[in-house]
Every structure is written in structure tokens, then in C-alpha cells.
């Protein structure tokens, strides 16, 4: 109407901000935009967002933890996006809600899938029961996984009971993803023999479930041979849990064959580990490691923000680079300067 007054916000005036309690209520009510805003808040590095983000996590963390957390890794080209889409659609058809969190600490260099997942998972991204979110590449793996852990808690509080955390499959991100999930699934290409030697032993030892993808067409027989080779190799490796013998399955994510078997194995893993108490014990251990990781992150941030330390950092970095002082001694000096300032205040 012509008589309605519209108040224009003056230039420079910030928009009204929701309280953490209001945002939490909307998120729990199923508002996807509220979930997006909540994730953006906890990902923010702006000092003004630190307190409301912490308050939001205080409210929602007790409401999390009711999902099965699945980490998925595999080299580029193994078909992770197709596999996740096929598994996600199957799980949704069976009455679940699925959240997919992508972790890629080096997306700008590796051409990883952090920004491509939504376009490649076309059918999954259109479903209301699915939520796909890439984590920001924070320059370091710690920064990325820090946000991913927090995002995981938020999507659980929002009612997503199957959370898939995907890593691009290069670098050290597999260890970080395995340390925030219940089950670590390693996706492999058909092949065997010499190819088996090329797989990092450490990554295989992380796996709770190994899946050979692309078991279709001319590669079907090769996939079965590869699965047999991996089963033999696993006899010489120590499983992550004494209560769970790591299975090796084959599937065709493109054709959707074998996906139901994989979901059954995931269910068996969850039942076994829950009944033994190992699942809760593993989560508790992960939470303790996260506590000390956060403590280190916060201490580093405070140390760099300290005015006196900032003045010394450049000089000490130059001295270390020139070989004039040991990095260990320089580090001791920085900490001592920070500690002295803290005691003087």
C-alpha cells in the first residue's frame, strides 16, 4: 500500500542479529536456512561471532550424537560423489535424513570435490531429506576439520541421523576424518596385484569397511579379483577393533548394485560396536582429543594476538631463518614473553 512506511537501514548499520537461542529453536524445527546460518556463524573467524557461536554450540551439543557418522575416502576418480549419492538416496528411501560434509584441505590446488559435490550429486541435493555442505578450506587441515566437527554437531541437532564426512583422498585428511566418525569406509578402484602395493598401509589400517567400486561391465571380474586380493592383504594388518573383522565388498555406484549390502554392513558395524560399548568409548576419546586440539588452536590464536609477542615474532622468524637461533629456543622465548605479559596483567 502507498501509505506503508518502509524503514531503510542507514549505510553502515548492521542488520538485526538473531539470538543463539532463537537460531537454535529454528534449526531444531527443521528450518534449513537456520541450519545454514548456524554453520556460517560457527565457521566465522570474526571476534564478535565467537561468543554467540559458543553459546549456540552450548545449546545444541547435548542434542547431538544420535546419528551414525560415516567417513568416506578414496583417490580422485574412484567415484566418491556417485557412491555417496547412491548410498544417500537408498538411505533416504529407508526413512533416514542424510547430511554430507565435504572435507578438502587443498581444494584450490588438487581440484578436489569440495565445490563440485552439489553439482555432481544432482538427485541427492534436490531431496528435502538431504543436506550437502562443503567445509571452507581454511589454509590448514586443522582449520577445516575444526569447522567440520562443529558442523557435524549442528546437523545432528537438526535431525539428520546419517552423517557422511567425505575427504578427497590425498594428504593427511583421512586420519582427521577417521578421528571424527564412527565408521571409516575406504573406496577403491578395481585392480589388484601390483596396485595393492600402491595403497598406503596407514590408510588401509584406518578402514572399518573396504568397498571396491565400479564393479560393472568389463571391470566386474577385475573388481571381484581386487576384493579377494584385499581380503588376503587384510590378514596381515591389525584391525582398528578386535570386535570387528573388516569386510571387503564390491559395488557399482553408477548402477546402484551392491549399495544395499554396504548399508547392511554399516548397520551391523553400528550394532556390534554399540552393544560392546566401543562406539561410545571411541566418541568419548575423540571428544577428549578434540578438547586438546581446540585448546592448542585457542592458545596459538591468543599468542599471535598478544601485542608484545607480535613485535617479537618477526625478529625471531628472521633469526630462525638465518640460522642464528634454534627454533626450539625461539619458541621458548615467545611463550615466556606471552606468559610474562599474562602474569603482569
FIBAZA-835442 format. One record per residue (C-alpha): residue number from 0; y negated, x, z; residue in one letter; chain. Coordinates in Angstrom, 3 decimals. Layout:
BEGIN
(pt NUM, (Y, X, Z), a, A)
...
***
This chain:
BEGIN
(pt 0, (0.000, 0.000, 0.000), x, A)
(pt 1, (-3.579, 1.073, -0.738), x, A)
(pt 2, (-4.629, 0.738, 2.895), x, A)
(pt 3, (-1.899, 3.016, 4.275), x, A)
(pt 4, (-3.227, 6.264, 5.695), x, A)
(pt 5, (-1.303, 9.411, 4.906), x, A)
(pt 6, (-1.945, 12.414, 7.121), x, A)
(pt 7, (-1.887, 15.646, 5.197), x, A)
(pt 8, (-0.812, 18.679, 7.167), x, A)
(pt 9, (-3.585, 21.308, 7.183), x, A)
(pt 10, (-2.812, 24.582, 5.466), x, A)
(pt 11, (-1.104, 26.939, 7.915), x, A)
(pt 12, (0.054, 24.194, 10.304), x, A)
(pt 13, (3.802, 24.373, 10.912), x, A)
(pt 14, (5.894, 21.214, 10.423), x, A)
(pt 15, (7.194, 19.439, 13.497), x, A)
(pt 16, (10.404, 21.074, 14.735), x, A)
(pt 17, (13.434, 19.212, 15.983), x, A)
(pt 18, (14.619, 19.979, 19.462), x, A)
(pt 19, (18.064, 21.640, 19.680), x, A)
(pt 20, (19.404, 18.518, 21.425), x, A)
(pt 21, (18.245, 16.234, 18.588), x, A)
(pt 22, (19.684, 18.567, 15.973), x, A)
(pt 23, (22.995, 18.715, 17.843), x, A)
(pt 24, (23.191, 14.911, 18.035), x, A)
(pt 25, (22.595, 14.531, 14.287), x, A)
(pt 26, (25.138, 17.232, 13.497), x, A)
(pt 27, (27.792, 15.564, 15.663), x, A)
(pt 28, (27.036, 12.236, 13.979), x, A)
(pt 29, (28.091, 13.716, 10.633), x, A)
(pt 30, (24.672, 14.435, 9.103), x, A)
(pt 31, (25.346, 17.222, 6.592), x, A)
(pt 32, (21.665, 18.098, 6.295), x, A)
(pt 33, (21.540, 18.562, 10.068), x, A)
(pt 34, (24.519, 20.918, 9.796), x, A)
(pt 35, (22.695, 22.896, 7.111), x, A)
(pt 36, (19.555, 23.096, 9.250), x, A)
(pt 37, (21.593, 24.190, 12.260), x, A)
(pt 38, (23.234, 27.009, 10.300), x, A)
(pt 39, (19.871, 28.117, 8.927), x, A)
(pt 40, (18.492, 28.191, 12.478), x, A)
(pt 41, (21.248, 30.408, 13.899), x, A)
(pt 42, (21.079, 32.687, 10.847), x, A)
(pt 43, (17.328, 33.172, 11.275), x, A)
(pt 44, (16.092, 36.564, 12.444), x, A)
(pt 45, (12.635, 35.233, 13.356), x, A)
(pt 46, (11.845, 35.761, 17.066), x, A)
(pt 47, (10.617, 32.160, 17.501), x, A)
(pt 48, (14.038, 30.844, 16.430), x, A)
(pt 49, (16.016, 32.906, 18.927), x, A)
(pt 50, (15.620, 30.565, 21.913), x, A)
(pt 51, (16.290, 27.241, 20.089), x, A)
(pt 52, (19.256, 28.808, 18.281), x, A)
(pt 53, (20.726, 29.966, 21.573), x, A)
(pt 54, (20.169, 26.527, 23.105), x, A)
(pt 55, (21.853, 24.860, 20.128), x, A)
(pt 56, (24.885, 27.126, 20.495), x, A)
(pt 57, (24.999, 26.407, 24.237), x, A)
(pt 58, (25.217, 22.674, 23.492), x, A)
(pt 59, (27.750, 22.867, 20.656), x, A)
(pt 60, (30.092, 25.722, 21.597), x, A)
(pt 61, (32.038, 23.612, 24.166), x, A)
(pt 62, (32.629, 21.055, 21.374), x, A)
(pt 63, (34.149, 23.624, 19.009), x, A)
(pt 64, (37.619, 25.165, 18.880), x, A)
(pt 65, (39.581, 22.162, 17.637), x, A)
(pt 66, (40.278, 23.459, 14.127), x, A)
(pt 67, (42.843, 25.761, 12.576), x, A)
(pt 68, (40.945, 28.879, 11.469), x, A)
(pt 69, (42.361, 30.479, 8.324), x, A)
(pt 70, (41.216, 33.832, 6.943), x, A)
(pt 71, (41.944, 34.429, 3.259), x, A)
(pt 72, (41.653, 37.749, 1.456), x, A)
(pt 73, (42.657, 39.171, -1.897), x, A)
(pt 74, (41.318, 41.523, -4.526), x, A)
(pt 75, (38.850, 40.170, -7.122), x, A)
(pt 76, (40.757, 38.337, -9.851), x, A)
(pt 77, (43.611, 37.183, -7.631), x, A)
(pt 78, (42.366, 33.588, -7.846), x, A)
(pt 79, (40.962, 33.025, -4.343), x, A)
(pt 80, (38.488, 30.343, -5.393), x, A)
(pt 81, (41.150, 28.413, -7.339), x, A)
(pt 82, (43.599, 28.781, -4.450), x, A)
(pt 83, (41.073, 27.634, -1.819), x, A)
(pt 84, (40.067, 24.669, -3.968), x, A)
(pt 85, (43.695, 23.643, -4.499), x, A)
(pt 86, (44.549, 24.043, -0.799), x, A)
(pt 87, (41.335, 22.316, 0.278), x, A)
(pt 88, (41.945, 19.282, -1.903), x, A)
(pt 89, (45.538, 18.977, -0.647), x, A)
(pt 90, (44.440, 19.212, 2.992), x, A)
(pt 91, (41.680, 16.622, 2.494), x, A)
(pt 92, (44.167, 14.270, 0.822), x, A)
(pt 93, (46.204, 14.520, 4.025), x, A)
(pt 94, (43.313, 13.332, 6.168), x, A)
(pt 95, (41.547, 16.529, 7.196), x, A)
(pt 96, (37.983, 17.836, 6.797), x, A)
(pt 97, (37.626, 21.323, 5.330), x, A)
(pt 98, (34.862, 23.908, 5.725), x, A)
(pt 99, (34.853, 27.041, 3.564), x, A)
(pt 100, (32.800, 30.016, 4.755), x, A)
(pt 101, (32.455, 32.927, 2.335), x, A)
(pt 102, (32.019, 36.458, 3.645), x, A)
(pt 103, (30.897, 39.200, 1.254), x, A)
(pt 104, (29.027, 42.116, 2.816), x, A)
(pt 105, (28.405, 43.772, -0.558), x, A)
(pt 106, (27.960, 40.853, -2.939), x, A)
(pt 107, (24.985, 42.356, -4.725), x, A)
(pt 108, (26.995, 45.435, -5.677), x, A)
(pt 109, (30.549, 44.168, -6.036), x, A)
(pt 110, (29.848, 40.978, -7.926), x, A)
(pt 111, (31.806, 39.151, -5.248), x, A)
(pt 112, (32.152, 35.420, -4.919), x, A)
(pt 113, (29.555, 34.727, -2.208), x, A)
(pt 114, (27.245, 32.781, -4.522), x, A)
(pt 115, (29.829, 31.661, -7.039), x, A)
(pt 116, (32.138, 29.639, -4.807), x, A)
(pt 117, (30.249, 26.363, -5.093), x, A)
(pt 118, (30.219, 26.542, -8.881), x, A)
(pt 119, (33.865, 27.603, -9.168), x, A)
(pt 120, (35.150, 25.089, -6.602), x, A)
(pt 121, (33.706, 22.161, -8.519), x, A)
(pt 122, (36.105, 19.422, -7.419), x, A)
(pt 123, (36.198, 20.569, -3.790), x, A)
(pt 124, (32.412, 20.873, -3.491), x, A)
(pt 125, (31.983, 17.253, -4.657), x, A)
(pt 126, (34.151, 15.856, -1.864), x, A)
(pt 127, (32.401, 14.471, 1.204), x, A)
(pt 128, (35.128, 15.861, 3.463), x, A)
(pt 129, (34.383, 19.429, 2.328), x, A)
(pt 130, (31.595, 21.816, 3.284), x, A)
(pt 131, (31.146, 25.141, 1.474), x, A)
(pt 132, (28.747, 27.716, 2.857), x, A)
(pt 133, (28.178, 31.351, 1.838), x, A)
(pt 134, (27.112, 33.764, 4.567), x, A)
(pt 135, (23.979, 35.798, 3.868), x, A)
(pt 136, (24.536, 39.454, 3.013), x, A)
(pt 137, (22.722, 40.934, 5.969), x, A)
(pt 138, (22.977, 44.521, 4.756), x, A)
(pt 139, (25.743, 45.345, 7.219), x, A)
(pt 140, (29.138, 43.861, 7.834), x, A)
(pt 141, (28.206, 43.212, 11.472), x, A)
(pt 142, (25.260, 41.061, 10.436), x, A)
(pt 143, (27.359, 38.989, 8.087), x, A)
(pt 144, (30.254, 38.372, 10.467), x, A)
(pt 145, (27.840, 37.642, 13.300), x, A)
(pt 146, (26.468, 34.677, 11.356), x, A)
(pt 147, (29.931, 33.646, 10.171), x, A)
(pt 148, (31.254, 33.364, 13.732), x, A)
(pt 149, (28.314, 31.182, 14.712), x, A)
(pt 150, (28.651, 29.059, 11.574), x, A)
(pt 151, (32.349, 28.604, 12.359), x, A)
(pt 152, (31.485, 27.139, 15.763), x, A)
(pt 153, (28.917, 24.785, 14.211), x, A)
(pt 154, (31.235, 23.374, 11.525), x, A)
(pt 155, (33.921, 22.802, 14.155), x, A)
(pt 156, (31.447, 20.928, 16.335), x, A)
(pt 157, (30.550, 18.869, 13.240), x, A)
(pt 158, (34.161, 17.690, 12.978), x, A)
(pt 159, (35.698, 19.999, 10.374), x, A)
(pt 160, (39.246, 20.619, 11.579), x, A)
(pt 161, (40.326, 23.143, 8.916), x, A)
(pt 162, (38.040, 26.163, 8.550), x, A)
(pt 163, (38.711, 28.695, 5.793), x, A)
(pt 164, (36.943, 32.051, 6.008), x, A)
(pt 165, (37.089, 33.937, 2.722), x, A)
(pt 166, (36.460, 37.626, 2.179), x, A)
(pt 167, (36.000, 39.284, -1.184), x, A)
(pt 168, (38.915, 41.619, -0.524), x, A)
(pt 169, (37.212, 45.017, -0.664), x, A)
(pt 170, (35.935, 47.310, 2.076), x, A)
(pt 171, (36.458, 46.675, 5.782), x, A)
(pt 172, (35.702, 42.947, 5.863), x, A)
(pt 173, (39.382, 41.998, 6.196), x, A)
(pt 174, (39.573, 43.355, 9.741), x, A)
(pt 175, (36.446, 41.436, 10.744), x, A)
(pt 176, (37.742, 38.178, 9.237), x, A)
(pt 177, (41.159, 38.598, 10.847), x, A)
(pt 178, (39.369, 39.002, 14.183), x, A)
(pt 179, (37.682, 35.599, 13.946), x, A)
(pt 180, (40.561, 33.489, 12.594), x, A)
(pt 181, (43.929, 32.247, 13.832), x, A)
(pt 182, (45.933, 32.989, 10.684), x, A)
(pt 183, (45.225, 35.696, 8.106), x, A)
(pt 184, (46.535, 34.888, 4.636), x, A)
(pt 185, (46.800, 37.701, 2.090), x, A)
(pt 186, (46.751, 36.554, -1.543), x, A)
(pt 187, (48.421, 38.914, -4.025), x, A)
(pt 188, (48.946, 39.159, -7.766), x, A)
(pt 189, (52.383, 39.149, -9.442), x, A)
(pt 190, (53.832, 42.626, -9.725), x, A)
(pt 191, (55.930, 44.958, -7.638), x, A)
(pt 192, (57.392, 48.424, -7.549), x, A)
(pt 193, (54.548, 50.867, -8.118), x, A)
(pt 194, (51.936, 48.160, -7.419), x, A)
(pt 195, (53.326, 47.833, -3.911), x, A)
(pt 196, (52.201, 51.389, -3.207), x, A)
(pt 197, (48.624, 50.495, -4.116), x, A)
(pt 198, (48.233, 47.870, -1.377), x, A)
(pt 199, (46.602, 49.166, 1.770), x, A)
(pt 200, (49.142, 49.187, 4.573), x, A)
(pt 201, (46.475, 48.190, 7.094), x, A)
(pt 202, (45.628, 45.020, 5.183), x, A)
(pt 203, (49.287, 44.025, 4.871), x, A)
(pt 204, (49.771, 44.576, 8.605), x, A)
(pt 205, (46.951, 42.119, 9.275), x, A)
(pt 206, (48.709, 39.348, 7.363), x, A)
(pt 207, (50.385, 36.381, 9.048), x, A)
(pt 208, (51.262, 34.873, 5.663), x, A)
(pt 209, (51.564, 36.557, 2.252), x, A)
(pt 210, (51.207, 34.488, -0.915), x, A)
(pt 211, (51.822, 35.663, -4.474), x, A)
(pt 212, (49.551, 33.600, -6.717), x, A)
(pt 213, (49.689, 32.934, -10.481), x, A)
(pt 214, (53.418, 32.169, -10.379), x, A)
(pt 215, (53.265, 30.271, -13.649), x, A)
(pt 216, (54.050, 30.774, -17.333), x, A)
(pt 217, (55.126, 34.279, -18.258), x, A)
(pt 218, (54.225, 35.545, -14.780), x, A)
(pt 219, (56.576, 33.199, -12.901), x, A)
(pt 220, (59.514, 35.627, -12.891), x, A)
(pt 221, (57.248, 38.582, -12.026), x, A)
(pt 222, (55.839, 36.634, -9.077), x, A)
(pt 223, (59.319, 35.996, -7.671), x, A)
(pt 224, (60.235, 39.687, -8.057), x, A)
(pt 225, (56.997, 40.680, -6.337), x, A)
(pt 226, (57.701, 38.292, -3.456), x, A)
(pt 227, (61.143, 39.875, -2.996), x, A)
(pt 228, (59.584, 43.353, -3.007), x, A)
(pt 229, (57.028, 42.353, -0.379), x, A)
(pt 230, (59.724, 40.814, 1.826), x, A)
(pt 231, (61.625, 44.109, 1.723), x, A)
(pt 232, (58.489, 46.112, 2.479), x, A)
(pt 233, (57.658, 43.932, 5.492), x, A)
(pt 234, (60.835, 45.065, 7.208), x, A)
(pt 235, (59.226, 48.462, 7.716), x, A)
(pt 236, (55.944, 47.087, 9.062), x, A)
(pt 237, (55.159, 45.803, 12.504), x, A)
(pt 238, (54.132, 42.111, 12.517), x, A)
(pt 239, (50.962, 41.072, 14.366), x, A)
(pt 240, (53.003, 38.799, 16.622), x, A)
(pt 241, (56.540, 39.242, 17.915), x, A)
(pt 242, (56.927, 35.453, 17.803), x, A)
(pt 243, (56.201, 35.108, 14.072), x, A)
(pt 244, (58.086, 36.641, 11.146), x, A)
(pt 245, (55.609, 36.938, 8.277), x, A)
(pt 246, (56.770, 34.715, 5.385), x, A)
(pt 247, (56.172, 35.528, 1.703), x, A)
(pt 248, (55.600, 32.546, -0.598), x, A)
(pt 249, (54.707, 32.067, -4.245), x, A)
(pt 250, (52.387, 29.509, -5.784), x, A)
(pt 251, (50.401, 28.544, -8.844), x, A)
(pt 252, (46.969, 27.566, -7.597), x, A)
(pt 253, (45.965, 26.646, -11.140), x, A)
(pt 254, (48.804, 24.128, -11.470), x, A)
(pt 255, (48.902, 23.178, -7.789), x, A)
(pt 256, (52.562, 24.148, -7.381), x, A)
(pt 257, (53.700, 25.601, -4.063), x, A)
(pt 258, (50.479, 24.718, -2.240), x, A)
(pt 259, (52.177, 22.077, -0.089), x, A)
(pt 260, (54.727, 24.679, 1.049), x, A)
(pt 261, (51.913, 27.007, 2.096), x, A)
(pt 262, (50.243, 24.241, 4.112), x, A)
(pt 263, (53.597, 23.579, 5.809), x, A)
(pt 264, (53.894, 27.265, 6.746), x, A)
(pt 265, (50.358, 27.197, 8.176), x, A)
(pt 266, (51.347, 24.197, 10.291), x, A)
(pt 267, (54.489, 25.974, 11.503), x, A)
(pt 268, (52.440, 29.032, 12.456), x, A)
(pt 269, (49.979, 26.927, 14.413), x, A)
(pt 270, (52.737, 25.061, 16.255), x, A)
(pt 271, (54.597, 28.270, 17.137), x, A)
(pt 272, (51.527, 30.120, 18.365), x, A)
(pt 273, (50.156, 27.125, 20.283), x, A)
(pt 274, (53.460, 26.468, 22.058), x, A)
(pt 275, (53.727, 30.114, 23.153), x, A)
(pt 276, (50.112, 30.257, 24.310), x, A)
(pt 277, (49.403, 33.106, 21.897), x, A)
(pt 278, (46.842, 31.177, 19.862), x, A)
(pt 279, (44.584, 30.537, 22.854), x, A)
(pt 280, (45.128, 34.068, 24.158), x, A)
(pt 281, (44.128, 35.507, 20.768), x, A)
(pt 282, (40.993, 33.359, 20.668), x, A)
(pt 283, (40.057, 34.454, 24.172), x, A)
(pt 284, (40.479, 38.120, 23.192), x, A)
(pt 285, (38.382, 37.530, 20.056), x, A)
(pt 286, (35.648, 35.930, 22.162), x, A)
(pt 287, (35.580, 38.918, 24.511), x, A)
(pt 288, (35.275, 41.333, 21.570), x, A)
(pt 289, (32.508, 39.144, 20.144), x, A)
(pt 290, (30.699, 39.328, 23.509), x, A)
(pt 291, (30.571, 43.132, 23.369), x, A)
(pt 292, (29.698, 43.128, 19.677), x, A)
(pt 293, (26.745, 40.828, 20.422), x, A)
(pt 294, (25.769, 42.994, 23.384), x, A)
(pt 295, (25.659, 46.059, 21.137), x, A)
(pt 296, (23.647, 44.175, 18.484), x, A)
(pt 297, (21.114, 42.986, 21.066), x, A)
(pt 298, (20.751, 46.376, 22.711), x, A)
(pt 299, (20.172, 48.023, 19.323), x, A)
(pt 300, (17.560, 45.399, 18.436), x, A)
(pt 301, (15.746, 45.840, 21.763), x, A)
(pt 302, (15.889, 49.602, 21.451), x, A)
(pt 303, (14.323, 49.552, 17.977), x, A)
(pt 304, (11.643, 47.105, 19.127), x, A)
(pt 305, (10.549, 49.348, 22.003), x, A)
(pt 306, (7.154, 50.927, 21.090), x, A)
(pt 307, (7.879, 54.300, 22.697), x, A)
(pt 308, (11.305, 54.522, 21.069), x, A)
(pt 309, (9.846, 53.641, 17.676), x, A)
(pt 310, (7.485, 56.588, 17.955), x, A)
(pt 311, (10.374, 58.944, 18.679), x, A)
(pt 312, (12.857, 57.596, 16.092), x, A)
(pt 313, (11.140, 59.056, 13.014), x, A)
(pt 314, (10.738, 62.520, 14.560), x, A)
(pt 315, (14.327, 62.600, 15.789), x, A)
(pt 316, (15.686, 61.365, 12.451), x, A)
(pt 317, (13.844, 64.188, 10.695), x, A)
(pt 318, (15.127, 66.731, 13.225), x, A)
(pt 319, (18.711, 65.472, 12.818), x, A)
(pt 320, (18.432, 65.530, 9.009), x, A)
(pt 321, (17.152, 69.116, 9.099), x, A)
(pt 322, (19.983, 70.191, 11.386), x, A)
(pt 323, (17.581, 71.106, 14.191), x, A)
(pt 324, (19.215, 68.855, 16.779), x, A)
(pt 325, (22.617, 67.300, 17.261), x, A)
(pt 326, (22.829, 63.514, 16.598), x, A)
(pt 327, (24.510, 63.180, 19.989), x, A)
(pt 328, (21.608, 64.875, 21.772), x, A)
(pt 329, (19.066, 62.838, 19.777), x, A)
(pt 330, (20.838, 59.627, 20.718), x, A)
(pt 331, (20.793, 60.640, 24.389), x, A)
(pt 332, (17.039, 61.218, 24.151), x, A)
(pt 333, (16.409, 57.801, 22.579), x, A)
(pt 334, (18.454, 55.996, 25.217), x, A)
(pt 335, (16.803, 57.983, 28.011), x, A)
(pt 336, (13.345, 57.073, 26.675), x, A)
(pt 337, (14.316, 53.397, 26.466), x, A)
(pt 338, (15.847, 53.465, 29.953), x, A)
(pt 339, (12.758, 55.132, 31.430), x, A)
(pt 340, (10.449, 52.520, 29.867), x, A)
(pt 341, (12.618, 49.732, 31.248), x, A)
(pt 342, (12.510, 51.133, 34.791), x, A)
(pt 343, (8.740, 51.696, 34.642), x, A)
(pt 344, (8.007, 48.077, 33.725), x, A)
***
